[in-house]
Amino acid sequence: MATPGAVTFSGNLKRAVAGIKRINTEGIRWRVFDARGQVLGRLASQISTVIQGKDKPTYTPNREDGDICIVVNAKDIAVTGRKLTDKFYRWHTGYVGHLKERSLKDQLVKDPTEVIRSAVMRMLPRNKLRDDRDLKLRIFAGSEHPFGDRPIEHFEMPPRQVRELRPCTRRAMVRAQKKAEQQAEKGDSSKSARRKKKEEEAKTEITA
């Protein structure tokens, strides 16, 4: 089944399909990941699992049986915390003192596909299968891709499991909340006491 945005592709077609003929597509599925609103690290971990074939019962570490991963809407990826300004990508040109760096925010503006690619590639083992797995990763900034004629399967991200708080952490949070409430009550009582004192002083001045 083809996606509606996969019929027309307005990007660089030559770059998008480069190296596809070198991939043995026999028995391999074409999986589509929608990066819109997904957390970068969680999406990259799922892609690395699929691209290595670890989700198959026939997984073997020395064989390349992973599926082809097509990532769309890379420009709408999400990150947690202050990573947009605190996370940096660094590289060296080879010249003395030419250490370059670029923040995640600037990298998303320049090339959002490289953000997902670097996150996925850093989760893959450094062996001879690394280059073949890199060929199976196709990332697009928008919702269009040129593989509409392929038997595409949409990948559904698993629901996020929120771990329950430990009892000691829960008790500490309750104590902190009670302490904050007590401080707020003391502050209100002290304010009211000062207000009453000022009113009494004003009354005595008037009577005098």
C-alpha positions as CSV (number, residue, x, y, z in Angstrom):
1,M,0.0,0.0,0.0
2,A,1.3,3.4,-0.9
3,T,1.1,6.6,1.2
4,P,-0.7,9.6,-0.3
5,G,2.5,11.7,0.0
6,A,4.6,9.1,-1.7
7,V,3.1,9.5,-5.2
8,T,4.9,12.8,-6.0
9,F,8.4,13.5,-4.8
10,S,9.8,17.0,-5.3
11,G,13.2,16.5,-3.7
12,N,16.5,15.2,-5.1
13,L,15.5,11.9,-6.6
14,K,19.0,10.9,-7.5
15,R,20.2,11.3,-4.0
16,A,17.1,9.7,-2.5
17,V,17.5,6.4,-4.4
18,A,21.3,6.2,-4.4
19,G,22.6,2.8,-3.5
20,I,19.2,1.0,-3.6
21,K,20.3,-1.4,-6.3
22,R,23.1,-2.6,-4.0
23,I,20.6,-3.8,-1.4
24,N,19.3,-7.4,-1.7
25,T,15.6,-6.7,-1.2
26,E,14.5,-10.3,-1.3
27,G,12.4,-11.1,1.8
28,I,13.0,-7.5,3.2
29,R,10.1,-5.3,4.3
30,W,9.9,-1.5,3.6
31,R,9.0,0.1,7.0
32,V,7.9,3.7,7.2
33,F,8.5,5.7,10.4
34,D,6.7,9.0,11.0
35,A,9.0,11.3,13.1
36,R,6.3,14.0,13.7
37,G,6.2,14.6,17.4
38,Q,8.4,11.6,18.3
39,V,11.3,11.9,20.8
40,L,14.6,11.7,19.0
41,G,16.3,9.0,21.1
42,R,13.2,6.7,21.4
43,L,12.6,6.9,17.6
44,A,16.3,6.2,16.9
45,S,16.3,3.1,19.2
46,Q,13.3,1.6,17.3
47,I,14.9,2.3,13.9
48,S,18.2,0.7,15.0
49,T,16.3,-2.4,16.2
50,V,14.4,-2.8,12.9
51,I,17.4,-2.0,10.7
52,Q,19.5,-4.7,12.4
53,G,16.6,-7.2,12.2
54,K,16.4,-7.7,15.9
55,D,12.7,-7.8,15.8
56,K,12.7,-11.0,13.7
57,P,13.0,-14.5,15.2
58,T,15.7,-15.3,12.5
59,Y,18.1,-12.6,13.8
60,T,21.7,-13.5,13.5
61,P,24.5,-11.0,14.5
62,N,26.7,-11.8,11.5
63,R,24.0,-11.6,8.8
64,E,22.3,-8.5,7.3
65,D,18.6,-9.3,7.4
66,G,17.3,-6.0,8.6
67,D,14.4,-4.1,6.9
68,I,14.6,-0.9,4.9
69,C,13.6,2.0,7.1
70,I,12.1,5.1,5.5
71,V,11.7,8.1,7.9
72,V,9.5,11.0,7.0
73,N,8.8,14.4,8.7
74,A,12.3,14.5,10.1
75,K,11.9,18.3,10.5
76,D,9.2,17.8,13.1
77,I,11.2,15.6,15.5
78,A,11.0,16.5,19.2
79,V,13.6,16.5,22.0
80,T,13.3,16.7,25.7
81,G,14.8,19.1,28.2
82,R,17.2,21.8,26.9
83,K,18.8,19.8,24.2
84,L,18.0,22.3,21.5
85,T,20.5,24.7,22.9
86,D,22.7,22.5,25.1
87,K,23.4,19.6,22.6
88,F,26.3,20.2,20.1
89,Y,27.7,18.4,17.1
90,R,31.4,18.7,16.9
91,W,33.9,17.8,14.1
92,H,37.4,18.7,13.1
93,T,38.5,19.8,9.6
94,G,42.1,18.6,10.1
95,Y,43.7,22.0,10.3
96,V,45.2,23.3,13.6
97,G,42.5,24.9,15.7
98,H,39.7,24.1,13.3
99,L,37.3,22.4,15.7
100,K,33.8,23.2,14.5
101,E,30.6,22.8,16.4
102,R,26.9,23.3,15.7
103,S,24.0,23.2,18.1
104,L,21.0,20.9,17.6
105,K,18.8,23.9,16.9
106,D,21.0,25.1,14.1
107,Q,21.4,21.6,12.7
108,L,17.6,21.1,12.5
109,V,17.5,24.3,10.5
110,K,20.4,23.3,8.2
111,D,19.7,19.6,7.7
112,P,17.2,17.8,10.0
113,T,17.8,14.4,8.3
114,E,21.4,14.4,9.6
115,V,20.1,14.6,13.2
116,I,18.2,11.3,13.0
117,R,21.0,9.7,10.9
118,S,23.7,10.4,13.5
119,A,21.5,9.3,16.3
120,V,20.7,5.9,14.6
121,M,24.3,5.3,13.4
122,R,25.7,5.8,16.9
123,M,23.4,3.0,18.2
124,L,24.7,0.5,15.6
125,P,27.7,-1.7,16.2
126,R,30.9,-0.7,14.4
127,N,31.5,-3.7,12.2
128,K,31.5,-4.6,8.5
129,L,27.7,-4.6,8.3
130,R,27.5,-0.9,9.3
131,D,27.7,0.5,5.7
132,D,25.0,-1.9,4.4
133,R,22.7,-0.8,7.2
134,D,23.4,2.8,6.4
135,L,22.2,2.2,2.9
136,K,18.9,0.9,4.3
137,L,18.2,4.1,6.2
138,R,16.3,6.7,4.0
139,I,15.4,9.9,5.8
140,F,13.3,12.7,4.4
141,A,12.6,16.1,5.9
142,G,9.0,16.3,4.6
143,S,6.2,13.8,4.2
144,E,7.1,12.8,0.6
145,H,9.3,9.9,-0.4
146,P,9.9,8.2,-3.8
147,F,9.1,4.7,-2.7
148,G,5.4,4.7,-3.2
149,D,5.5,1.7,-5.6
150,R,7.0,-0.5,-2.9
151,P,5.1,-2.7,-0.5
152,I,5.2,-0.2,2.4
153,E,4.4,-1.0,6.0
154,H,3.8,1.7,8.5
155,F,5.6,1.2,11.8
156,E,3.6,2.0,15.0
157,M,5.7,3.3,17.9
158,P,5.1,1.3,21.1
159,P,3.4,3.1,23.9
160,R,5.7,4.8,26.3
161,Q,5.9,3.0,29.7
162,V,6.0,5.4,32.6
163,R,7.8,3.8,35.5
164,E,6.1,4.2,38.9
165,L,7.9,6.2,41.6
166,R,9.8,4.4,44.2
167,P,8.3,4.6,47.7
168,C,11.2,6.7,49.1
169,T,10.9,9.1,46.2
170,R,7.1,9.4,46.6
171,R,7.5,10.1,50.4
172,A,10.2,12.7,49.7
173,M,7.8,14.4,47.2
174,V,5.0,14.4,49.7
175,R,7.2,15.9,52.4
176,A,8.4,18.6,50.1
177,Q,4.8,19.4,49.1
178,K,3.8,19.6,52.8
179,K,6.8,21.8,53.6
180,A,5.9,24.2,50.8
181,E,2.3,24.4,52.0
182,Q,3.4,25.1,55.6
183,Q,5.8,27.9,54.4
184,A,3.0,29.4,52.3
185,E,0.6,29.4,55.4
186,K,3.3,30.9,57.6
187,G,3.9,33.6,55.0
188,D,0.2,34.4,54.8
189,S,-0.2,34.5,58.6
190,S,2.9,36.8,59.0
191,K,1.5,39.1,56.3
192,S,-1.9,39.3,58.0
193,A,-0.2,40.0,61.4
194,R,1.8,42.9,59.9
195,R,-1.3,44.2,58.2
196,K,-3.2,44.2,61.6
197,K,-0.3,45.9,63.3
198,K,-0.2,48.6,60.8
199,E,-3.9,49.2,61.1
200,E,-3.6,49.5,64.9
201,E,-0.8,51.9,64.6
202,A,-2.8,54.0,62.2
203,K,-5.8,54.0,64.6
204,T,-3.6,55.1,67.5
205,E,-2.2,58.0,65.5
206,I,-5.7,59.1,64.5
207,T,-7.0,59.1,68.1
208,A,-3.9,60.9,69.3
